[in-house]
Structures are given as C-alpha cells and as structure tokens.
Amino acid sequence: MNQQQAEQIKKIEQCIGRSIRRDISRMVKFAEGGLASAAKAISSHAKPHVAIVTGFFIEFAEPQSPETDGLGGTAHIAAAMAAAGAEVTIITDAPCAKALWAVVDAIPENINLEIVAVSEKSVLNLRERLATGPNPVTHMIAIERVSPGSDGKPHREHGWDISRQTAPLHLLFEDEGWQKPWVTIGIGDGGNEIGMGNLPAEIVRDDIPNGHLIAASTGADHLIVAGVSTWGGYGLVAALIALASEQQQKLRKHFTREFDHQILTAATEIGQAIDDSRLDRKGTVMMSVDRLPWEEHAQVIDELRAIVA
C-alpha cells in the first residue's frame, strides 16, 4: 500500500465512521486500520470467493421482516466483487430469506444465495460445504448480523432475546471445535454484531444502551465500525477501489447512487425490509436506513466516490 492509497483509505474510514444515533467514537478509534487490513486481505488474494452474512430480523415489524440496514452494504460488496470476477455467496437465514432474495435478484451479476434454517445443524452443514466444496470460501464477511451476547444469546439493542428467529451463523466466524479456513471480516455499528467481539467489553458496556448484555462475543480477523452498518459495506468497496489497479473500473461499475436506490427499492417493496428505527410506521414502505432517508446514504456514496476518483 503506497502513501496515496493509505491516505485515501484513512479518509474513507473517517467518512463512514461518523456517529449517527449513538456515540461510537471509541469503537471507531479502537477499530482504526481495520478497513485497510480487510481490503488488503481481499485484494491480495489471487482468486477470492467472498461470502457475506447478513439479515437482522425484527419480530415486532408489520409484517415481520429484516431491517434495511446491512442489505445495501451487502449488495455493493457483492456486486463489486462479482463484477471484478470473484465468486460471491450471500448467506442468510429463513426469516430474512425474502428480503435477501429480492436484493440478489436486483444485482445484475451472478451471485449465489444460501438460506439456512434456524438451527445449528443447518449452519454446520453449510459450513462444511463452504469449506470443502470445489471452490471453497476464502473470505467470510458479516455485515449487520447479530452475535451472541454475554449470556450466549443474540439480542436486539433493547435487550430482547431473538434466538428463536436467528440462525447461529456466528459459527461461521468462530474456531471452537474446528479450524476456520477463511479470513473473517465483521462490519457493524451497534456493538452487538459479529466482529464486535474484538472490542474491549467496557467500550460497549459503557457507550451502548444494554451494552452489558448485548455486547458481541464473536470477533473477526478484521473489524470495520461505521455510523451505519451499510456504510461499512460502502467503505469496503471504496477501499478495494483505492487498492486496485487493473480491476478498478470493474469494482466501480455498480458503486453508484442509482444502484443503491435500486437495491433499497427491491429490499423494501419486494422483500418487505423495514427501517427498524421506524416501528411507529407499521406496514409502511420506507426508503430509509437507521432513520436516515435514502438521499443521505446516497450522499455518502458520492463522498466516497470523490475520495477514490
């Protein structure tokens, strides 16, 4: 990585690390350098097979649906990597399947979609297939995907136990009982997502409501903290563009506000994903993520595109 690339990625990290609904400054500070190391881990691989785990289910939505956050970031990473010639697999569980099907269907590249049941057996079977198949996964990314908390159960930020609606996909990121064969990357914004187990417990405990309970126990090789998890996905694409040479134009191909609007439209109108910050508007299609209207997310894409122009 040369000096120009390092400066670009630092600016990208600052752009996506802005605090929105909560003060995440200490989490962002601790994770500094994670974006660069994650992008380098992918870009330095000759033939990556990238898997992306996402989907955060909301039991109290109407209809019950996953939240919009994470879906756009997943789509941008998937589209960029597939356009650059990598194999890409998106992974979610049955409660989030409709939204992720809609997202994958809206991506104009060849993307694999894996749906698991809400059971440990289903996740372990998938893990074996991804590790030993004809083209094994090389990089496993989680974006806005819940990790078990201090009590071993996954929780929403209010402390609600969501284990009944959440497959234990964190097992794809942990070494216990086996040796994981891929590099792991965690992207989150609230302290309870896969990857956030890297953080000192006191940061989440002191800075995040119910942090003593919801703080993630699952870490990752590389951690990216963003004001909105989807921005972490944007940031990873921008960092990959900064590091690229021959593949730069292919990585840029779908990194536009128009593509982002297309994905959020599919996620909400077809996949019934909902902004989890707006449960006061039940049954309403909302083009927003974490209470921010789509236009504000599009502006972040514009800023990132300018950094790596």
DRENDO-1510 file (C-alpha; in Angstrom, 1 decimal, always signed):
<recs>
REC; n; res; u; v; w
REC; 1; MET; +0.0; +0.0; +0.0 .
REC; 2; ASN; +1.5; +3.3; -1.0 .
REC; 3; GLN; +1.1; +6.7; +0.7 .
REC; 4; GLN; -1.7; +7.9; -1.5 .
REC; 5; GLN; -3.7; +4.7; -1.0 .
REC; 6; ALA; -3.2; +4.9; +2.7 .
REC; 7; GLU; -4.4; +8.5; +2.8 .
REC; 8; GLN; -7.5; +7.6; +0.7 .
REC; 9; ILE; -8.4; +4.7; +3.0 .
REC; 10; LYS; -8.0; +6.9; +6.1 .
REC; 11; LYS; -10.4; +9.4; +4.6 .
REC; 12; ILE; -12.8; +6.6; +3.8 .
REC; 13; GLU; -12.6; +5.4; +7.3 .
REC; 14; GLN; -13.3; +8.9; +8.7 .
REC; 15; CYS; -16.3; +9.3; +6.3 .
REC; 16; ILE; -18.1; +6.1; +7.3 .
REC; 17; GLY; -17.2; +6.4; +11.0 .
REC; 18; ARG; -19.4; +9.3; +11.8 .
REC; 19; SER; -21.7; +8.9; +14.8 .
REC; 20; ILE; -25.4; +8.9; +13.9 .
REC; 21; ARG; -27.8; +7.6; +16.5 .
REC; 22; ARG; -25.2; +6.9; +19.2 .
REC; 23; ASP; -21.7; +7.9; +20.1 .
REC; 24; ILE; -19.5; +5.3; +18.5 .
REC; 25; SER; -16.3; +7.3; +18.6 .
REC; 26; ARG; -14.5; +4.9; +21.0 .
REC; 27; MET; -15.5; +1.9; +18.9 .
REC; 28; VAL; -14.3; +3.7; +15.7 .
REC; 29; LYS; -11.0; +4.7; +17.4 .
REC; 30; PHE; -10.3; +1.1; +18.5 .
REC; 31; ALA; -11.0; -0.3; +15.1 .
REC; 32; GLU; -8.8; +2.1; +13.2 .
REC; 33; GLY; -6.9; +0.3; +10.5 .
REC; 34; GLY; -9.4; -2.4; +10.2 .
REC; 35; LEU; -10.8; -1.2; +6.9 .
REC; 36; ALA; -7.3; -1.1; +5.4 .
REC; 37; SER; -6.4; -4.6; +6.6 .
REC; 38; ALA; -9.7; -6.0; +5.5 .
REC; 39; ALA; -9.5; -4.6; +2.0 .
REC; 40; LYS; -5.8; -5.7; +1.7 .
REC; 41; ALA; -6.8; -9.2; +2.8 .
REC; 42; ILE; -9.3; -9.4; -0.1 .
REC; 43; SER; -7.3; -7.5; -2.8 .
REC; 44; SER; -4.1; -9.5; -2.2 .
REC; 45; HIS; -5.9; -12.9; -2.9 .
REC; 46; ALA; -5.5; -14.2; -6.5 .
REC; 47; LYS; -8.9; -15.8; -6.7 .
REC; 48; PRO; -11.2; -14.9; -3.8 .
REC; 49; HIS; -14.5; -16.5; -3.1 .
REC; 50; VAL; -16.3; -14.0; -0.8 .
REC; 51; ALA; -19.2; -15.0; +1.4 .
REC; 52; ILE; -21.3; -12.3; +3.0 .
REC; 53; VAL; -23.6; -13.0; +6.0 .
REC; 54; THR; -26.4; -10.5; +6.7 .
REC; 55; GLY; -30.0; -10.2; +7.8 .
REC; 56; PHE; -31.2; -8.8; +11.2 .
REC; 57; PHE; -34.8; -9.9; +11.8 .
REC; 58; ILE; -37.4; -7.7; +13.5 .
REC; 59; GLU; -40.1; -9.7; +15.3 .
REC; 60; PHE; -42.2; -6.6; +16.0 .
REC; 61; ALA; -42.3; -5.3; +12.4 .
REC; 62; GLU; -45.5; -5.5; +10.4 .
REC; 63; PRO; -45.1; -7.7; +8.5 .
REC; 64; GLN; -42.3; -9.4; +10.4 .
REC; 65; SER; -39.2; -8.6; +8.4 .
REC; 66; PRO; -35.5; -8.0; +8.5 .
REC; 67; GLU; -34.2; -4.4; +8.8 .
REC; 68; THR; -33.0; -2.4; +5.9 .
REC; 69; ASP; -29.5; -1.8; +7.3 .
REC; 70; GLY; -26.9; -4.2; +6.0 .
REC; 71; LEU; -28.7; -5.0; +2.8 .
REC; 72; GLY; -27.4; -2.2; +0.7 .
REC; 73; GLY; -23.8; -2.7; +2.0 .
REC; 74; THR; -24.1; -6.4; +1.2 .
REC; 75; ALA; -25.3; -5.7; -2.3 .
REC; 76; HIS; -22.5; -3.2; -3.0 .
REC; 77; ILE; -19.8; -5.6; -1.8 .
REC; 78; ALA; -21.4; -8.5; -3.8 .
REC; 79; ALA; -21.8; -6.5; -7.0 .
REC; 80; ALA; -18.3; -5.1; -6.9 .
REC; 81; MET; -16.6; -8.4; -6.2 .
REC; 82; ALA; -18.7; -10.3; -8.8 .
REC; 83; ALA; -18.0; -7.6; -11.5 .
REC; 84; ALA; -14.3; -8.0; -10.8 .
REC; 85; GLY; -14.6; -11.7; -11.4 .
REC; 86; ALA; -14.8; -13.2; -7.9 .
REC; 87; GLU; -17.3; -15.8; -6.9 .
REC; 88; VAL; -19.7; -14.3; -4.3 .
REC; 89; THR; -22.1; -16.1; -2.0 .
REC; 90; ILE; -24.7; -14.2; +0.2 .
REC; 91; ILE; -25.8; -16.1; +3.3 .
REC; 92; THR; -28.9; -15.5; +5.5 .
REC; 93; ASP; -31.5; -17.5; +7.4 .
REC; 94; ALA; -35.1; -18.4; +6.6 .
REC; 95; PRO; -36.7; -15.4; +8.5 .
REC; 96; CYS; -34.7; -13.0; +6.3 .
REC; 97; ALA; -34.9; -15.0; +3.1 .
REC; 98; LYS; -37.5; -12.9; +1.2 .
REC; 99; ALA; -35.6; -9.7; +1.6 .
REC; 100; LEU; -32.2; -11.2; +0.6 .
REC; 101; TRP; -33.8; -12.9; -2.4 .
REC; 102; ALA; -35.1; -9.5; -3.6 .
REC; 103; VAL; -31.7; -8.0; -3.1 .
REC; 104; VAL; -29.9; -10.7; -5.0 .
REC; 105; ASP; -32.5; -10.6; -7.8 .
REC; 106; ALA; -31.8; -6.9; -8.2 .
REC; 107; ILE; -28.0; -7.3; -8.6 .
REC; 108; PRO; -27.0; -7.6; -12.3 .
REC; 109; GLU; -24.2; -10.1; -11.6 .
REC; 110; ASN; -24.1; -13.8; -10.8 .
REC; 111; ILE; -24.5; -14.1; -7.1 .
REC; 112; ASN; -25.0; -17.3; -5.1 .
REC; 113; LEU; -27.7; -17.3; -2.3 .
REC; 114; GLU; -27.6; -19.7; +0.7 .
REC; 115; ILE; -30.6; -19.9; +3.1 .
REC; 116; VAL; -30.2; -21.8; +6.3 .
REC; 117; ALA; -32.9; -23.0; +8.8 .
REC; 118; VAL; -32.9; -21.5; +12.3 .
REC; 119; SER; -30.8; -24.4; +13.6 .
REC; 120; GLU; -27.3; -25.2; +14.5 .
REC; 121; LYS; -27.3; -28.3; +12.3 .
REC; 122; SER; -28.2; -26.3; +9.2 .
REC; 123; VAL; -25.4; -23.9; +9.8 .
REC; 124; LEU; -22.8; -26.6; +10.5 .
REC; 125; ASN; -23.8; -28.4; +7.3 .
REC; 126; LEU; -23.4; -25.1; +5.3 .
REC; 127; ARG; -20.1; -24.5; +7.0 .
REC; 128; GLU; -18.8; -27.9; +5.8 .
REC; 129; ARG; -20.0; -27.3; +2.2 .
REC; 130; LEU; -18.4; -23.8; +2.0 .
REC; 131; ALA; -15.1; -25.1; +3.4 .
REC; 132; THR; -14.8; -28.2; +1.3 .
REC; 133; GLY; -16.6; -27.5; -2.0 .
REC; 134; PRO; -15.0; -27.2; -5.4 .
REC; 135; ASN; -14.4; -23.5; -4.9 .
REC; 136; PRO; -14.1; -23.0; -1.1 .
REC; 137; VAL; -14.8; -19.7; +0.5 .
REC; 138; THR; -11.7; -17.6; +1.2 .
REC; 139; HIS; -13.2; -14.6; +2.9 .
REC; 140; MET; -16.3; -14.5; +5.2 .
REC; 141; ILE; -17.8; -11.1; +5.8 .
REC; 142; ALA; -20.6; -10.3; +8.3 .
REC; 143; ILE; -22.5; -7.0; +8.0 .
REC; 144; GLU; -25.2; -6.1; +10.4 .
REC; 145; ARG; -25.5; -9.7; +11.6 .
REC; 146; VAL; -26.1; -10.3; +15.3 .
REC; 147; SER; -23.6; -12.1; +17.5 .
REC; 148; PRO; -24.4; -13.9; +20.8 .
REC; 149; GLY; -24.2; -11.5; +23.8 .
REC; 150; SER; -22.8; -12.0; +27.3 .
REC; 151; ASP; -25.4; -14.7; +28.1 .
REC; 152; GLY; -24.7; -16.7; +24.9 .
REC; 153; LYS; -27.9; -15.4; +23.2 .
REC; 154; PRO; -28.4; -12.9; +20.3 .
REC; 155; HIS; -30.1; -9.7; +21.3 .
REC; 156; ARG; -31.6; -6.6; +19.7 .
REC; 157; GLU; -30.3; -3.3; +21.1 .
REC; 158; HIS; -33.2; -3.2; +23.6 .
REC; 159; GLY; -32.0; -6.4; +25.1 .
REC; 160; TRP; -34.7; -8.6; +23.5 .
REC; 161; ASP; -33.7; -12.2; +23.0 .
REC; 162; ILE; -34.0; -13.1; +19.3 .
REC; 163; SER; -32.6; -16.6; +19.3 .
REC; 164; ARG; -35.8; -18.1; +18.1 .
REC; 165; GLN; -35.7; -16.1; +14.9 .
REC; 166; THR; -31.9; -16.1; +14.4 .
REC; 167; ALA; -29.8; -19.0; +13.0 .
REC; 168; PRO; -26.4; -19.3; +14.7 .
REC; 169; LEU; -24.4; -18.0; +11.7 .
REC; 170; HIS; -21.8; -16.7; +14.1 .
REC; 171; LEU; -20.5; -20.3; +14.0 .
REC; 172; LEU; -19.0; -19.5; +10.6 .
REC; 173; PHE; -16.7; -17.0; +12.3 .
REC; 174; GLU; -15.6; -19.0; +15.4 .
REC; 175; ASP; -12.8; -21.5; +15.7 .
REC; 176; GLU; -14.2; -23.6; +18.5 .
REC; 177; GLY; -14.2; -27.3; +17.5 .
REC; 178; TRP; -12.6; -26.7; +14.1 .
REC; 179; GLN; -10.1; -24.6; +12.2 .
REC; 180; LYS; -11.8; -22.0; +10.1 .
REC; 181; PRO; -10.3; -21.9; +6.6 .
REC; 182; TRP; -11.2; -18.4; +5.6 .
REC; 183; VAL; -10.4; -14.8; +6.6 .
REC; 184; THR; -13.2; -13.2; +8.6 .
REC; 185; ILE; -14.4; -9.6; +8.5 .
REC; 186; GLY; -17.0; -8.0; +10.8 .
REC; 187; ILE; -18.9; -4.8; +9.9 .
REC; 188; GLY; -21.3; -3.2; +12.4 .
REC; 189; ASP; -22.5; +0.0; +14.2 .
REC; 190; GLY; -24.0; -1.0; +17.5 .
REC; 191; GLY; -21.7; -3.3; +19.4 .
REC; 192; ASN; -23.9; -6.4; +19.1 .
REC; 193; GLU; -22.8; -7.5; +15.7 .
REC; 194; ILE; -20.4; -10.3; +14.6 .
REC; 195; GLY; -16.9; -8.9; +14.7 .
REC; 196; MET; -17.6; -6.5; +17.6 .
REC; 197; GLY; -16.3; -9.2; +20.0 .
REC; 198; ASN; -12.9; -7.7; +19.1 .
REC; 199; LEU; -13.8; -4.6; +21.2 .
REC; 200; PRO; -12.9; -4.3; +24.9 .
REC; 201; ALA; -16.1; -5.2; +26.8 .
REC; 202; GLU; -16.1; -1.9; +28.7 .
REC; 203; ILE; -16.5; +0.2; +25.5 .
REC; 204; VAL; -19.8; -1.4; +24.5 .
REC; 205; ARG; -20.9; -1.7; +28.2 .
REC; 206; ASP; -20.3; +2.0; +28.9 .
REC; 207; ASP; -21.2; +3.5; +25.5 .
REC; 208; ILE; -24.2; +1.5; +24.3 .
REC; 209; PRO; -27.6; +1.0; +26.0 .
REC; 210; ASN; -27.8; -2.5; +27.5 .
REC; 211; GLY; -24.2; -3.0; +26.5 .
REC; 212; HIS; -23.5; -5.3; +29.4 .
REC; 213; LEU; -26.0; -7.8; +27.9 .
REC; 214; ILE; -25.9; -7.3; +24.1 .
REC; 215; ALA; -22.1; -6.8; +23.6 .
REC; 216; ALA; -20.9; -9.3; +20.9 .
REC; 217; SER; -18.9; -12.3; +22.0 .
REC; 218; THR; -17.9; -13.2; +18.4 .
REC; 219; GLY; -14.9; -11.4; +16.9 .
REC; 220; ALA; -13.3; -11.4; +13.5 .
REC; 221; ASP; -9.8; -11.1; +11.9 .
REC; 222; HIS; -10.7; -7.6; +10.8 .
REC; 223; LEU; -13.3; -5.2; +12.2 .
REC; 224; ILE; -14.9; -2.3; +10.5 .
REC; 225; VAL; -17.0; +0.1; +12.6 .
REC; 226; ALA; -19.4; +2.6; +10.8 .
REC; 227; GLY; -22.1; +5.0; +11.8 .
REC; 228; VAL; -24.5; +2.8; +9.8 .
REC; 229; SER; -23.5; -0.8; +9.0 .
REC; 230; THR; -24.3; -0.4; +5.3 .
REC; 231; TRP; -21.8; +2.5; +5.2 .
REC; 232; GLY; -19.2; -0.1; +6.3 .
REC; 233; GLY; -20.1; -2.0; +3.1 .
REC; 234; TYR; -19.7; +1.1; +1.1 .
REC; 235; GLY; -16.4; +1.8; +2.7 .
REC; 236; LEU; -15.0; -1.6; +2.0 .
REC; 237; VAL; -15.9; -1.2; -1.7 .
REC; 238; ALA; -14.2; +2.2; -1.8 .
REC; 239; ALA; -11.1; +0.8; -0.1 .
REC; 240; LEU; -10.9; -2.0; -2.6 .
REC; 241; ILE; -11.1; +0.6; -5.4 .
REC; 242; ALA; -8.3; +2.5; -3.8 .
REC; 243; LEU; -6.1; -0.5; -3.7 .
REC; 244; ALA; -7.0; -1.8; -7.1 .
REC; 245; SER; -5.1; -1.3; -10.3 .
REC; 246; GLU; -6.3; -3.4; -13.2 .
REC; 247; GLN; -9.7; -4.2; -11.6 .
REC; 248; GLN; -10.5; -0.6; -10.5 .
REC; 249; GLN; -13.1; +0.1; -13.2 .
REC; 250; LYS; -14.8; -3.2; -12.7 .
REC; 251; LEU; -15.1; -2.6; -8.9 .
REC; 252; ARG; -16.5; +0.9; -9.7 .
REC; 253; LYS; -19.2; -0.5; -12.1 .
REC; 254; HIS; -22.1; -0.6; -9.6 .
REC; 255; PHE; -20.8; +1.8; -6.9 .
REC; 256; THR; -23.4; +4.5; -7.7 .
REC; 257; ARG; -26.3; +6.1; -6.0 .
REC; 258; GLU; -28.6; +4.7; -8.8 .
REC; 259; PHE; -27.6; +1.1; -7.9 .
REC; 260; ASP; -28.1; +1.9; -4.2 .
REC; 261; HIS; -31.6; +3.2; -4.9 .
REC; 262; GLN; -32.4; +0.1; -7.0 .
REC; 263; ILE; -31.3; -2.2; -4.1 .
REC; 264; LEU; -33.2; -0.4; -1.4 .
REC; 265; THR; -36.3; -0.3; -3.6 .
REC; 266; ALA; -36.2; -4.0; -4.1 .
REC; 267; ALA; -35.5; -4.7; -0.4 .
REC; 268; THR; -38.5; -2.7; +0.8 .
REC; 269; GLU; -41.1; -3.0; -2.0 .
REC; 270; ILE; -40.5; -6.7; -2.7 .
REC; 271; GLY; -38.5; -8.0; +0.2 .
REC; 272; GLN; -40.6; -6.1; +2.8 .
REC; 273; ALA; -37.5; -5.0; +4.7 .
REC; 274; ILE; -38.2; -2.2; +7.2 .
REC; 275; ASP; -36.2; +0.6; +8.9 .
REC; 276; ASP; -36.0; -0.8; +12.4 .
REC; 277; SER; -35.9; +2.8; +13.8 .
REC; 278; ARG; -39.4; +3.5; +12.4 .
REC; 279; LEU; -41.5; +0.8; +14.0 .
REC; 280; ASP; -44.1; +3.5; +14.7 .
REC; 281; ARG; -45.0; +3.3; +11.0 .
REC; 282; LYS; -46.0; -0.3; +10.8 .
REC; 283; GLY; -46.8; -1.7; +7.4 .
REC; 284; THR; -45.3; +1.3; +5.6 .
REC; 285; VAL; -42.7; +1.0; +2.8 .
REC; 286; MET; -39.8; +3.3; +3.9 .
REC; 287; MET; -36.9; +4.3; +1.7 .
REC; 288; SER; -34.7; +4.8; +4.8 .
REC; 289; VAL; -32.0; +3.1; +6.8 .
REC; 290; ASP; -31.4; +3.8; +10.5 .
REC; 291; ARG; -33.9; +6.7; +10.3 .
REC; 292; LEU; -31.9; +8.4; +7.6 .
REC; 293; PRO; -33.7; +8.9; +4.2 .
REC; 294; TRP; -32.1; +7.2; +1.2 .
REC; 295; GLU; -30.8; +10.6; -0.1 .
REC; 296; GLU; -28.4; +10.9; +2.9 .
REC; 297; HIS; -27.0; +7.4; +2.2 .
REC; 298; ALA; -26.6; +8.3; -1.5 .
REC; 299; GLN; -24.6; +11.4; -0.4 .
REC; 300; VAL; -22.2; +9.1; +1.5 .
REC; 301; ILE; -21.6; +7.1; -1.7 .
REC; 302; ASP; -20.9; +10.4; -3.6 .
REC; 303; GLU; -18.4; +11.4; -0.9 .
REC; 304; LEU; -16.6; +8.0; -1.1 .
REC; 305; ARG; -16.6; +8.1; -4.9 .
REC; 306; ALA; -14.9; +11.5; -4.8 .
REC; 307; ILE; -12.2; +10.2; -2.4 .
REC; 308; VAL; -11.2; +7.5; -4.8 .
REC; 309; ALA; -11.9; +9.4; -8.0 .
</recs>
